Structures are given as structure tokens and as C-alpha cells.
């Protein structure tokens, strides 16, 4: 019997059904095992999206079973007029033939008329790469993903770096010890520091800062934020001059914490502050019993990549962001 293929376009306004979130989570665990999300996490992500913002899913089923999903949405880090992001996911047995091209075409047809730039991301060598290149995408930037084995990590081997920073009067404390998480003035102080640091991080396209209220909802108010695992670098006078973020483990990598931004304000660099932040965070995670920590860095961020390499972070396949321009 010939397989019955069906297509459905869904606009998540305001949210999807519980049944569809469950179906998507189960499908993505199979199609993208390295980035699996639970149904509740998918829902929470959608709840953070501003009302009315573009978000469309194209679903492909064979004999009633979900085998392909294409998603177009506004990118969280590049929320600019006419900028959109595309996610393509297919069952491993369907990643060749005519379905990838058809899924891409269906998703692209759902983009608003103001489309100017379409972004997409993939791990180097994944099945999406030739599809995107054939449809006019070019590489915008790439990031190195890397993982540190915390149980094999020995912080004492790097004390010469921390001694240099401490000799300059720098210190590191968890956010829970330097500020009240519920104090808006302190929240805004941290927000401004994050904006300053992110504006100086190498990237193919400058990051669009979130409004304070959006940042508060997406970062401080989430279960991912642990103020005892979020470290602040302090100047001799007590100024906040850098951060190192640790978040809860990826569902696909139990026991592995994600390390987000590590950054130091430009005028305080060269004193070992980044080393002090990263070593403090790694020692804390090791003491808490975590197995590993993973992070990602732009290939142009030579200074941070060098620190990671010396610490023992092992590089994995690069994550590539691609873009297509519409004229």
C-alpha cells in the first residue's frame, strides 16, 4: 500500500495543544537526539514569545505519524525587522529524497512578506547543509562546541592564573552573595553589565539586546537560573566587571551543565579575570558533583578558545549559522 503523506500548517497563537507539544517532543528526541526538549520546555519557550509574533510550523506525516517539522520564527538573538529563523527536522530515514526539499519550500512559503534575512543553524556535516546551500544559504558564522570532563579536571593546576588575578585585586562571588535577586535596581545593574559584555562578543552579526522585561522573563525568572552558579567578577572597588554563567543540564546530556557567557569588561582584561571566573565556576560545578560542562565559542574568539583548550575542553563538531538574503 502506498504511504499516505499529509501536510499541515500550524500557527501557534497563543500556544499549541498539549497533545501536539507531546508529539513534537517525542519526534524531536528521535530526529535531533543531541538537542532534545521536553514538552514542557517547548511550551515554556513559546510562552516567552511576544503575542502576535510570527511562529509557524509545517508538519509532515506519513500514515499519521509525524516524520518532518519545519519551523519559522523570529530569532531570539537577532530580533530585527524582516529577520526570521528556520528549523528543519526530519526522521532519520527521511533525510534524503524529495521530502527535505518539499519541507523547506513549504516553510519558506509561510514567511511574511517583509522577509529580508532568513537564518538557520546546523551542526557541521548534518543533512540540512546541502539543502540550505542549494536554496541560496551561505555561512554567516560558526561556533565551536566543547565539553570539559569535570571529574578529571584539577583546578589546582591553574592556580598561577588565579594568583595573577587576585594580585590585581580581582575577586569572584556568586550572584546570590553580591545582590538581592528580587531587587529591581540590582536586576537592572546585572542587565546592563550583560548588555555591555554581549556587545563585545565576536559574532557574525551584532546581537540585538532584549528589553529589560524580556531578559528578566527569559533569564532570571526561569528554572535555569541558579544565582549560586552565576558568578560575578568584582574589581578592587567592588564594581561588577565580568560574569560566568552556569545553567542546568541539557535534557539530552544528563549530568552536563551548560556554561553560557564568560566575559570581562574591556578595560579590565589582561589581568586574569576570565581565568578566575572560569576556574571558580568549574571548581564549583565539580564540587557539586556534575560530570561535565559544555560551552560554545565563536571561532573568532581566540582568547576564550585558548583558555578553554588549556583547561581541557574537548572540541566537537562546529555549529554553523547560515543566512539567506532576499532582495
Rosetta silent file (secondary structure, phi, psi, omega in degrees, C-alpha in Angstrom):
SEQUENCE: XXXXXXXXXXXXXXXXXXXXXXXXXXXXXXXXXXXXXXXXXXXXXXXXXXXXXXXXXXXXXXXXXXXXXXXXXXXXXXXXXXXXXXXXXXXXXXXXXXXXXXXXXXXXXXXXXXXXXXXXXXXXXXXXXXXXXXXXXXXXXXXXXXXXXXXXXXXXXXXXXXXXXXXXXXXXXXXXXXXXXXXXXXXXXXXXXXXXXXXXXXXXXXXXXXXXXXXXXXXXXXXXXXXXXXXXXXXXXXXXXXXXXXXXXXXXXXXXXXXXXXXXXXXXXXXXXXXXXXXXXXXXXXXXXXXXXXXXXXXXXXXXXXXXXXXXXXXXXXXXXXXXXXX
SCORE:     score description
SCORE:     0.000 S_00000001
   1 L     0.000  134.824 -178.702    0.000    0.000    0.000 S_00000001
   2 L   -69.017  132.650  179.417    1.305    3.414   -0.956 S_00000001
   3 L   -58.803  140.171  178.189    2.211    5.547    2.117 S_00000001
   4 L   -94.573  111.109 -178.963   -0.286    8.325    2.837 S_00000001
   5 E   -99.256  129.505  178.288    1.555   11.651    3.160 S_00000001
   6 E  -128.376  149.051 -178.881   -0.263   14.597    4.741 S_00000001
   7 E  -123.444  143.093  179.949    0.804   18.200    5.337 S_00000001
   8 E  -143.652  136.427  176.150   -0.430   20.641    7.965 S_00000001
   9 E  -109.673  125.622 -176.358    0.450   24.275    8.709 S_00000001
  10 E  -123.284  129.707  173.981    0.014   25.350   12.331 S_00000001
  11 E  -106.337  119.885 -174.863    0.314   28.864   13.737 S_00000001
  12 L   -83.764   82.784  179.285    0.979   28.794   17.489 S_00000001
  13 L  -134.284  105.858    3.216   -1.177   31.651   18.650 S_00000001
  14 L   -86.039  -32.363 -178.335   -1.079   31.751   21.537 S_00000001
  15 L  -138.568  168.046  174.367    0.106   28.160   22.137 S_00000001
  16 L   -82.677  172.062  176.883   -0.083   24.687   20.649 S_00000001
  17 L   -76.472  157.133  177.405   -2.246   21.944   22.099 S_00000001
  18 H   -57.991  -40.524 -178.386   -0.889   19.728   24.865 S_00000001
  19 H   -62.997  -39.240 -179.036   -1.129   16.738   22.537 S_00000001
  20 H   -71.833  -37.631  175.283    0.955   18.460   19.859 S_00000001
  21 H   -59.870  -42.180  178.161    3.650   19.511   22.359 S_00000001
  22 H   -62.638  -42.997 -178.482    3.879   15.867   23.453 S_00000001
  23 H   -65.681  -42.071  179.849    4.068   14.710   19.837 S_00000001
  24 H   -64.798  -42.774 -179.219    6.748   17.277   18.945 S_00000001
  25 H   -61.963  -43.039  179.599    8.904   16.403   21.971 S_00000001
  26 H   -65.774  -40.202 -179.915    8.801   12.701   21.122 S_00000001
  27 H   -67.400  -45.577 -177.886    9.600   13.377   17.470 S_00000001
  28 H   -65.654  -31.537  176.262   12.496   15.775   18.180 S_00000001
  29 H   -62.448  -30.013  178.457   14.051   13.277   20.607 S_00000001
  30 H   -85.174  -44.278 -174.799   14.257   10.890   17.652 S_00000001
  31 H   -78.790  -32.419 -177.239   15.158   13.364   14.894 S_00000001
  32 L  -134.148   67.700 -175.143   17.562   15.553   16.938 S_00000001
  33 H   -60.462  -21.303  179.689   18.834   13.472   19.865 S_00000001
  34 H   -80.977   -7.830 -178.412   21.574   15.980   20.602 S_00000001
  35 H  -141.585   42.971 -176.168   19.102   18.788   21.331 S_00000001
  36 L   -69.900  144.744  175.565   16.032   17.079   22.765 S_00000001
  37 L  -129.826  148.013  175.054   13.453   19.119   24.715 S_00000001
  38 L   -77.462  164.339  177.813   10.572   18.030   26.875 S_00000001
  39 H   -59.245  -39.183 -178.834    7.020   19.042   26.020 S_00000001
  40 H   -66.835  -37.592  178.547    7.027   21.428   28.989 S_00000001
  41 H   -67.953  -38.635  176.161   10.238   23.127   27.822 S_00000001
  42 H   -62.229  -41.311  178.623    8.792   23.597   24.323 S_00000001
  43 H   -64.291  -46.109 -179.446    5.706   25.161   25.878 S_00000001
  44 H   -60.508  -38.281  177.966    7.767   27.463   28.105 S_00000001
  45 H   -61.524  -43.213  179.764    9.764   28.624   25.100 S_00000001
  46 H   -68.778  -33.983  179.687    6.525   29.527   23.293 S_00000001
  47 H   -64.680  -25.056 -179.866    5.132   31.271   26.365 S_00000001
  48 L   -83.168   -7.060 -178.239    8.103   33.666   26.250 S_00000001
  49 L   -80.332  132.598  178.802    7.302   34.714   22.690 S_00000001
  50 L   -57.976  144.016 -179.943    5.562   38.126   22.393 S_00000001
  51 L   -57.823  134.210  177.029    1.907   37.925   21.425 S_00000001
  52 L    84.685   -5.921 -179.388    1.357   38.088   17.680 S_00000001
  53 L   -71.895  143.604 -176.918    4.990   37.400   16.789 S_00000001
  54 L   -58.099  127.910  173.492    5.497   35.177   13.729 S_00000001
  55 E  -160.046  108.409 -175.595    5.730   31.470   14.553 S_00000001
  56 E  -129.390  136.078  175.560    4.576   28.845   12.043 S_00000001
  57 E  -112.525  133.030  170.158    5.039   25.069   11.979 S_00000001
  58 E  -107.517  120.158 -175.653    4.785   22.933    8.845 S_00000001
  59 E  -110.886  134.738  176.384    4.117   19.317    9.811 S_00000001
  60 E  -118.956  127.632  178.550    4.539   16.299    7.545 S_00000001
  61 E  -122.754  145.099  173.483    3.008   12.943    8.482 S_00000001
  62 E  -119.090  119.592 -176.329    3.232    9.551    6.822 S_00000001
  63 L    52.615   37.537  176.668    0.340    7.221    7.644 S_00000001
  64 L    87.632  -13.446 -178.863   -0.497    9.551   10.533 S_00000001
  65 E   -93.585  134.898 -179.570    2.972    9.500   12.130 S_00000001
  66 E   -68.165  124.334  179.449    4.970   12.739   12.347 S_00000001
  67 E  -126.595   -6.938  179.902    8.117   12.453   10.218 S_00000001
  68 E  -157.131  141.614  177.873    9.022   16.095    9.475 S_00000001
  69 E  -138.619  129.939  170.286    8.757   19.561   11.034 S_00000001
  70 E  -120.119  131.788 -175.986    9.759   22.925    9.617 S_00000001
  71 E  -125.243  130.222  171.633    9.532   25.926   11.929 S_00000001
  72 E  -118.503  136.307 -175.875    9.860   29.602   11.066 S_00000001
  73 E  -157.618  172.188  175.882   10.083   32.173   13.835 S_00000001
  74 L   -82.251  126.200 -178.825   11.719   35.434   14.883 S_00000001
  75 L   -66.027  135.405 -176.828   15.286   34.723   16.105 S_00000001
  76 L   -66.576  -33.372 -176.866   15.733   35.495   19.795 S_00000001
  77 L   -94.897   -6.651  179.310   19.237   36.943   19.387 S_00000001
  78 L  -137.168   59.642 -178.694   18.534   38.846   16.151 S_00000001
  79 L   -81.142   83.509 -177.750   15.064   40.309   16.622 S_00000001
  80 L  -126.332  152.529  179.194   15.193   42.781   13.737 S_00000001
  81 L   -55.346  128.399  176.971   12.550   43.792   11.191 S_00000001
  82 L    82.651    4.206  179.861   12.449   41.248    8.374 S_00000001
  83 E  -101.468  131.700 -179.881   14.705   38.719   10.122 S_00000001
  84 E  -137.640  163.723 -179.353   13.469   35.154   10.594 S_00000001
  85 E  -125.845  143.862 -178.895   14.874   31.783   11.608 S_00000001
  86 E  -120.252  128.112  170.611   14.250   28.345   10.090 S_00000001
  87 E  -112.951  129.065  177.264   14.476   24.994   11.881 S_00000001
  88 E  -118.102  127.597  178.343   14.271   21.834    9.772 S_00000001
  89 E  -135.594  131.885  178.864   13.793   18.416   11.393 S_00000001
  90 E  -136.378  148.833  173.352   13.200   15.075    9.647 S_00000001
  91 L   -56.123  139.066 -176.925   13.015   11.466   10.731 S_00000001
  92 H   -51.525  -28.822 -179.402   16.453    9.870   10.160 S_00000001
  93 H   -84.624   -3.262 -176.666   15.016    7.610    7.453 S_00000001
  94 H  -116.423   14.199 -172.848   13.512   10.578    5.578 S_00000001
  95 L   -86.550   13.652  172.998   16.546   12.880    5.356 S_00000001
  96 L  -137.822  176.403 -177.914   17.143   12.202    1.668 S_00000001
  97 L    85.674 -151.975 -172.586   14.930   12.088   -1.399 S_00000001
  98 L   -89.418  -18.610 -173.795   12.251   14.654   -2.186 S_00000001
  99 H   -64.778  -42.566  178.456   10.874   15.327    1.324 S_00000001
 100 H   -56.347  -44.221 -179.298   13.650   17.684    2.576 S_00000001
 101 H   -65.636  -41.385 -179.088   13.216   19.967   -0.420 S_00000001
 102 H   -67.915  -39.334  178.517    9.436   19.932   -0.144 S_00000001
 103 H   -63.552  -43.503  177.951    9.537   20.625    3.591 S_00000001
 104 H   -60.814  -47.875 -177.981   11.891   23.574    3.042 S_00000001
 105 H   -61.115  -39.550  178.971    9.706   25.001    0.280 S_00000001
 106 H   -65.029  -42.032  179.833    6.571   24.743    2.393 S_00000001
 107 H   -65.809  -43.819 -178.447    8.236   26.505    5.324 S_00000001
 108 H   -63.468  -32.106 -179.647    9.662   29.304    3.182 S_00000001
 109 L   -69.476  -15.625 -179.671    6.232   29.959    1.685 S_00000001
 110 L   -89.231   -4.912 -178.599    4.921   30.750    5.180 S_00000001
 111 L   -68.113  144.323  176.674    7.341   33.643    5.740 S_00000001
 112 L   -62.134  161.329 -176.113    5.815   37.132    5.989 S_00000001
 113 L   -67.853  -19.119 -179.300    6.155   39.472    3.015 S_00000001
 114 L   -84.406    8.881 -176.380    8.684   41.678    4.857 S_00000001
 115 L   -54.344  132.619 -179.705   11.259   38.857    4.894 S_00000001
 116 L  -125.998  -44.758  179.220   14.748   40.208    4.420 S_00000001
 117 E  -133.113  132.766  174.373   17.073   37.689    6.066 S_00000001
 118 E  -116.949  121.531  179.219   16.415   34.024    6.819 S_00000001
 119 E  -101.868  156.592  171.587   18.784   32.350    9.274 S_00000001
 120 E  -154.602  158.804 -179.217   19.242   28.678   10.023 S_00000001
 121 E  -133.715  150.241  179.631   21.635   26.627   12.130 S_00000001
 122 E  -158.040  161.645  172.072   23.134   23.175   11.914 S_00000001
 123 E   -86.211  134.970 -175.036   25.993   21.050   13.146 S_00000001
 124 L   -47.939  126.888  178.570   28.747   20.836   10.545 S_00000001
 125 L    91.525   -2.947  179.830   28.097   17.945    8.149 S_00000001
 126 L   -68.381  164.651 -175.004   24.427   17.479    9.027 S_00000001
 127 L   -62.770  -25.716 -178.290   21.886   16.543    6.349 S_00000001
 128 H   -69.274  -23.650 -171.309   20.453   20.091    6.209 S_00000001
 129 H   -56.548  -53.166 -179.882   23.716   21.580    4.898 S_00000001
 130 H   -66.233  -30.845  178.110   23.406   20.677    1.171 S_00000001
 131 H   -63.648  -47.861 -178.381   19.675   21.522    1.221 S_00000001
 132 H   -65.922  -42.960 -179.667   20.320   25.014    2.578 S_00000001
 133 H   -62.896  -38.513  179.561   23.242   25.689    0.253 S_00000001
 134 H   -66.673  -24.441 -179.928   21.145   24.636   -2.761 S_00000001
 135 L   -98.122   17.858  171.402   18.467   27.133   -1.674 S_00000001
 136 L    95.276   10.256  178.006   20.848   30.087   -1.536 S_00000001
 137 L   -81.885  145.108  173.314   22.169   29.987    2.041 S_00000001
 138 E  -129.283  159.228 -177.652   25.764   30.971    2.809 S_00000001
 139 E   -71.352  131.445  175.688   27.742   30.683    6.027 S_00000001
 140 E   -97.858  -43.573 -179.725   27.415   33.625    8.409 S_00000001
 141 E  -166.556  166.207  174.691   29.452   32.305   11.335 S_00000001
 142 E  -139.426  151.098 -178.110   30.457   29.168   13.185 S_00000001
 143 E  -122.800  143.082  172.649   30.835   28.256   16.824 S_00000001
 144 E   -91.149  120.462  169.274   32.971   25.615   18.476 S_00000001
 145 E   -87.798  139.785 -179.401   31.039   23.438   20.917 S_00000001
 146 E  -150.672  155.241 -175.242   33.302   21.859   23.539 S_00000001
 147 E  -130.273  138.678  177.686   32.993   19.823   26.731 S_00000001
 148 E  -109.358  125.888  174.709   35.081   19.694   29.915 S_00000001
 149 E   -76.818  102.656 -174.524   35.264   16.468   31.945 S_00000001
 150 L   -69.363  -30.579 -177.892   34.798   17.935   35.419 S_00000001
 151 L   -72.028  -25.974  176.974   35.678   14.767   37.272 S_00000001
 152 L   -91.792   -9.327 -175.778   39.102   14.661   35.580 S_00000001
 153 L   -76.489  133.864  179.435   39.589   18.421   35.933 S_00000001
 154 L  -119.041   97.606 -178.297   42.110   19.587   38.544 S_00000001
 155 H   -56.121  -31.001 -175.858   41.641   23.319   39.409 S_00000001
 156 H   -63.138  -21.918 -179.354   44.890   23.374   41.396 S_00000001
 157 H   -69.803  -12.961 -173.677   46.905   23.014   38.166 S_00000001
 158 H  -118.043   20.373 -175.238   45.854   26.519   37.123 S_00000001
 159 H   -63.400  -24.529  179.916   46.435   28.457   40.335 S_00000001
 160 H   -63.439  -28.822  177.297   49.066   30.663   38.683 S_00000001
 161 H   -73.144  -41.812 -179.187   46.250   32.248   36.647 S_00000001
 162 H   -70.293  -33.695  178.198   44.073   32.918   39.698 S_00000001
 163 H   -63.350  -37.209  179.106   47.050   34.298   41.647 S_00000001
 164 H   -64.153  -42.470 -179.774   47.641   36.827   38.869 S_00000001
 165 H   -68.381  -42.458 -178.457   44.024   37.992   39.042 S_00000001
 166 H   -67.958  -32.258  177.261   43.950   38.161   42.821 S_00000001
 167 H   -64.468  -26.508  177.448   47.209   40.122   42.844 S_00000001
 168 L   -84.781    1.438  177.980   45.385   42.725   40.743 S_00000001
 169 L    87.986   10.491 -179.606   42.683   42.925   43.424 S_00000001
 170 L   -85.603  150.953  177.632   40.040   40.992   41.471 S_00000001
 171 E  -147.031  163.123 -179.491   37.639   38.576   43.148 S_00000001
 172 E  -130.439  134.761  174.702   34.700   36.361   42.193 S_00000001
 173 E  -137.472  152.352  172.900   31.473   35.704   44.085 S_00000001
 174 E   -66.707  150.333 -178.205   28.196   34.017   43.162 S_00000001
 175 H   -56.830  -32.996 -178.684   25.425   36.448   42.285 S_00000001
 176 H   -62.789  -18.097 -179.196   23.483   35.206   45.321 S_00000001
 177 H  -102.883   -6.663 -179.079   26.185   36.768   47.539 S_00000001
 178 H  -112.899  -11.851 -176.345   26.522   40.134   45.820 S_00000001
 179 L  -156.632  161.052  173.807   22.914   41.114   45.173 S_00000001
 180 L   -91.184  117.153 -176.697   19.273   40.502   46.021 S_00000001
 181 L   -59.238  -24.168 -176.894   17.721   38.647   43.100 S_00000001
 182 L   -95.306    0.415 -179.669   14.361   40.322   43.791 S_00000001
 183 L   -88.584  117.065 -175.869   15.717   43.891   43.870 S_00000001
 184 H   -62.499  -35.620  179.364   14.929   45.617   40.564 S_00000001
 185 H   -61.548  -41.922  178.916   17.853   48.024   40.892 S_00000001
 186 H   -70.550  -36.881  176.083   20.239   45.082   41.214 S_00000001
 187 H   -59.518  -45.683 -178.886   18.485   43.267   38.365 S_00000001
 188 H   -68.605  -32.414  176.903   18.975   46.291   36.112 S_00000001
 189 H   -63.564  -45.268  177.917   22.601   46.586   37.172 S_00000001
 190 H   -66.701  -40.827  179.060   23.219   42.990   36.089 S_00000001
 191 H   -57.385  -46.249 -178.230   21.200   43.508   32.905 S_00000001
 192 H   -65.694  -37.246  176.944   23.353   46.482   31.873 S_00000001
 193 H   -62.654  -43.988  179.939   26.534   44.522   32.577 S_00000001
 194 H   -62.104  -41.591  178.912   25.270   41.650   30.381 S_00000001
 195 H   -62.215  -44.220  179.272   24.423   44.066   27.552 S_00000001
 196 H   -60.815  -43.673 -177.677   27.897   45.623   27.764 S_00000001
 197 H   -70.326  -43.060 -178.719   29.596   42.218   27.681 S_00000001
 198 H   -65.126  -31.326 -179.103   27.448   40.768   24.883 S_00000001
 199 L   -67.434  -15.371 -176.773   28.093   43.811   22.680 S_00000001
 200 L  -107.845    3.826  179.521   31.798   42.892   22.748 S_00000001
 201 L   -82.878  131.333  178.413   31.450   39.172   21.984 S_00000001
 202 L   -57.087  136.147  178.173   32.651   38.188   18.477 S_00000001
 203 L  -160.375  156.710  178.911   29.724   37.349   16.189 S_00000001
 204 L   -69.661  -26.434  179.590   28.829   37.332   12.507 S_00000001
 205 L  -144.371  131.605 -179.330   26.037   39.817   13.198 S_00000001
 206 L   -54.084  137.415  179.532   25.701   42.076   16.273 S_00000001
 207 L   -70.802  139.532  175.992   23.286   40.669   18.839 S_00000001
 208 L   -88.499  112.797 -177.774   20.033   42.596   19.313 S_00000001
 209 L   -61.462  140.121  172.792   19.655   43.239   23.076 S_00000001
 210 L   -74.243  149.385  168.729   16.379   42.145   24.631 S_00000001
 211 L   -60.151  155.359 -177.092   14.378   44.767   26.517 S_00000001
 212 H   -52.783  -45.653 -176.686   14.878   44.518   30.274 S_00000001
 213 H   -63.101  -37.385  178.535   11.455   42.954   30.847 S_00000001
 214 H   -67.983  -44.283  178.014   12.114   40.277   28.215 S_00000001
 215 H   -59.745  -42.145 -179.797   15.538   39.490   29.684 S_00000001
 216 H   -60.637  -44.834 -178.626   14.006   39.238   33.147 S_00000001
 217 H   -68.174  -40.471 -172.659   11.375   36.759   31.955 S_00000001
 218 H   -85.998  -18.118 -177.301   13.743   34.651   29.842 S_00000001
 219 H  -118.064  -71.373 -172.910   16.716   34.554   32.223 S_00000001
 220 H   -65.235  -31.496 -175.140   16.213   35.492   35.868 S_00000001
 221 L   -89.351    2.203 -177.326   12.653   34.169   36.128 S_00000001
 222 L   -94.763  162.371  178.002   13.368   30.742   34.634 S_00000001
 223 L   -68.076  -18.943 -179.918   14.189   27.489   36.367 S_00000001
 224 L   -69.160  -23.479 -172.674   17.536   27.524   34.509 S_00000001
 225 L   -87.721  117.442  176.509   18.818   30.454   36.547 S_00000001
 226 L  -117.934  107.101 -175.716   20.655   29.464   39.726 S_00000001
 227 H   -62.146  -19.060  177.818   22.134   32.557   41.443 S_00000001
 228 H   -81.566  -14.178  177.994   24.635   30.360   43.295 S_00000001
 229 H  -111.264   14.579  177.649   26.009   29.118   39.940 S_00000001
 230 E  -115.227  113.282 -169.639   26.115   32.536   38.273 S_00000001
 231 E  -105.211  140.041 -178.454   29.445   34.185   39.080 S_00000001
 232 E  -115.362  132.338  175.784   30.304   37.891   39.117 S_00000001
 233 E   -89.067  130.043 -176.969   33.837   39.293   38.769 S_00000001
 234 E  -113.180  139.608  174.607   34.495   42.200   41.128 S_00000001
 235 L   -77.459  171.684  176.937   37.042   44.997   40.813 S_00000001
 236 L   -56.934  -27.900 -179.581   39.099   46.098   43.845 S_00000001
 237 L   -91.618    3.435  178.456   36.411   48.745   44.457 S_00000001
 238 L    88.894    8.221  176.056   33.554   46.211   44.219 S_00000001
 239 L   -68.249  149.688  174.250   32.404   47.113   40.707 S_00000001
 240 E   -85.842  113.657 -172.667   30.751   44.345   38.678 S_00000001
 241 E  -123.993    2.512  178.893   33.143   43.859   35.772 S_00000001
 242 E  -173.062  166.116  179.153   32.501   40.338   34.459 S_00000001
 243 E  -144.725  160.281  167.393   30.335   37.217   34.637 S_00000001
 244 E  -142.948  121.867 -174.308   30.387   33.466   34.096 S_00000001
 245 E  -101.574  135.264  169.518   27.024   31.699   33.706 S_00000001
 246 E  -122.089  134.954 -179.945   26.203   28.093   34.546 S_00000001
 247 E  -122.690  166.383 -179.113   22.817   26.617   33.691 S_00000001
 248 L   -62.177  161.973 -174.153   21.051   23.351   34.407 S_00000001
 249 L   -66.044  152.104  172.248   21.923   20.329   32.233 S_00000001
 250 L   -66.636  134.164  179.422   20.709   19.773   28.709 S_00000001
 251 L   -55.533  -28.365 -178.914   17.957   17.092   28.755 S_00000001
 252 L   -82.681   -9.137 -177.901   19.941   15.190   26.116 S_00000001
 253 L  -133.926   72.848 -178.515   23.114   15.249   28.246 S_00000001
 254 L   -55.952  137.806  179.050   22.279   14.296   31.834 S_00000001
 255 L    85.524   -1.219 -178.777   24.900   15.387   34.312 S_00000001
 256 E  -111.866  117.801  175.319   26.313   18.047   31.993 S_00000001
 257 E   -79.348  149.922  173.082   25.928   21.722   32.892 S_00000001
 258 E   -99.111  130.181  175.401   25.834   24.350   30.174 S_00000001
 259 E   -99.877  118.046 -178.973   28.260   27.240   30.560 S_00000001
 260 E   -87.052 -131.652 -176.309   26.915   30.364   28.917 S_00000001
 261 E   -67.043  131.547  163.678   28.621   33.727   28.631 S_00000001
 262 E  -120.138  119.020 -176.984   32.012   34.271   30.234 S_00000001
 263 E  -151.517  152.919  178.504   33.066   37.860   29.750 S_00000001
 264 E  -131.145  138.286  178.984   35.114   40.679   31.275 S_00000001
 265 L   -58.897  141.964 -171.084   34.715   44.387   30.576 S_00000001
 266 H   -52.212  -41.922 -174.914   37.302   45.574   28.093 S_00000001
 267 H   -71.928   -8.729 -179.945   39.123   47.948   30.466 S_00000001
 268 H  -111.849   10.370 -179.221   39.719   45.097   32.945 S_00000001
 269 L   -80.026  162.087  178.416   41.066   42.484   30.553 S_00000001
 270 L    86.732    5.601 -178.227   44.582   41.098   30.616 S_00000001
 271 L  -111.061    2.859 -179.236   44.638   40.634   34.401 S_00000001
 272 L    92.126   10.738 -178.014   43.448   37.024   34.552 S_00000001
 273 H   -63.672  -40.904  179.469   39.809   37.840   35.323 S_00000001
 274 H   -64.238  -39.630  176.651   38.398   35.433   32.729 S_00000001
 275 H   -61.742  -45.797 -178.856   40.578   32.660   34.150 S_00000001
 276 H   -61.016  -41.454  178.215   39.401   33.406   37.685 S_00000001
 277 H   -62.881  -51.713 -174.513   35.763   33.281   36.555 S_00000001
 278 H   -67.581  -39.258  179.755   36.057   30.045   34.606 S_00000001
 279 H   -69.651  -38.189  176.652   38.139   28.232   37.211 S_00000001
 280 H   -62.508  -44.905 -179.265   35.810   29.307   40.028 S_00000001
 281 H   -65.203  -43.369 -179.294   32.782   28.106   38.067 S_00000001
 282 H   -65.595  -41.685  179.255   34.407   24.787   37.117 S_00000001
 283 H   -64.093  -39.781  178.090   35.547   24.117   40.702 S_00000001
 284 H   -62.797  -46.557 -178.670   32.022   24.884   41.984 S_00000001
 285 H   -64.132  -40.491  178.846   30.414   22.547   39.423 S_00000001
 286 H   -63.089  -43.848 -179.657   32.914   19.763   40.220 S_00000001
 287 H   -64.743  -29.104  178.785   32.252   20.113   43.945 S_00000001
 288 L   -78.826   -7.552  176.689   28.516   19.868   43.281 S_00000001
 289 L    93.817    8.636  177.928   29.086   16.509   41.583 S_00000001
 290 L   -68.966  146.074 -176.762   28.405   17.469   37.965 S_00000001
 291 L   -80.736  -36.068 -173.881   30.075   15.177   35.431 S_00000001
 292 E  -157.545  166.539  173.803   30.862   17.734   32.730 S_00000001
 293 E  -134.711  134.418  176.389   30.327   21.278   31.465 S_00000001
 294 E  -117.426  157.805 -179.088   29.805   22.251   27.854 S_00000001
 295 E  -153.237  172.901  175.820   30.066   25.624   26.153 S_00000001
 296 E  -139.619  142.911 -177.978   30.236   27.239   22.731 S_00000001
 297 E  -139.290  140.413  175.832   32.526   29.964   21.413 S_00000001
 298 E   -60.976  141.676 -178.353   32.730   31.892   18.176 S_00000001
 299 L   -62.207  -18.624  178.114   35.682   30.758   16.073 S_00000001
 300 L   -87.111   -2.337 -177.639   36.940   34.347   16.152 S_00000001
 301 L   -90.738   70.588 -172.512   37.116   34.411   19.959 S_00000001
 302 H   -60.444  -39.414 -176.164   40.769   33.353   20.118 S_00000001
 303 H   -64.090  -46.124 -178.755   41.371   34.419   23.728 S_00000001
 304 H   -71.784  -35.758  177.113   38.499   32.370   25.182 S_00000001
 305 H   -62.406  -37.081  179.553   39.226   29.396   22.946 S_00000001
 306 H   -66.606  -40.781  177.079   42.801   29.373   24.228 S_00000001
 307 H   -62.297  -47.286 -179.143   41.610   29.334   27.851 S_00000001
 308 H   -59.167  -42.652 -178.102   39.177   26.503   27.114 S_00000001
 309 H   -64.123  -43.141 -179.852   41.860   24.452   25.376 S_00000001
 310 H   -66.393  -34.589  179.456   44.316   24.823   28.248 S_00000001
 311 H   -70.420  -23.614 -179.814   41.601   23.896   30.771 S_00000001
 312 L   111.332   10.199  174.329   40.882   20.685   28.850 S_00000001
 313 L   -62.834  133.346 -179.169   37.660   21.448   26.988 S_00000001
 314 E  -102.767  123.500 -178.448   37.383   18.987   24.074 S_00000001
 315 E   -72.800  145.084  174.706   36.037   20.406   20.825 S_00000001
 316 L  -113.862 -170.729  177.730   33.159   18.755   18.998 S_00000001
 317 L   -61.106  144.372 -177.870   31.782   19.404   15.532 S_00000001
 318 L   -70.217  147.429  171.216   31.236   23.095   14.850 S_00000001
 319 E   -96.495  127.757 -172.760   27.781   24.672   14.961 S_00000001
 320 E  -114.853  127.646  171.615   27.231   26.739   11.813 S_00000001
 321 E   -98.572  128.457 -179.490   24.784   29.626   11.395 S_00000001
 322 E  -116.880  158.648 -179.001   23.782   30.201    7.775 S_00000001
 323 E  -140.361  151.334  174.198   21.820   33.005    6.164 S_00000001
 324 E  -127.180  129.914 -179.370   19.820   33.688    3.034 S_00000001
 325 E  -100.656  136.507  176.266   19.219   37.235    1.823 S_00000001
 326 L  -105.187  138.577  179.830   16.041   38.220    0.000 S_00000001
 327 L  -113.422    0.000    0.000   16.063   41.085   -2.490 S_00000001
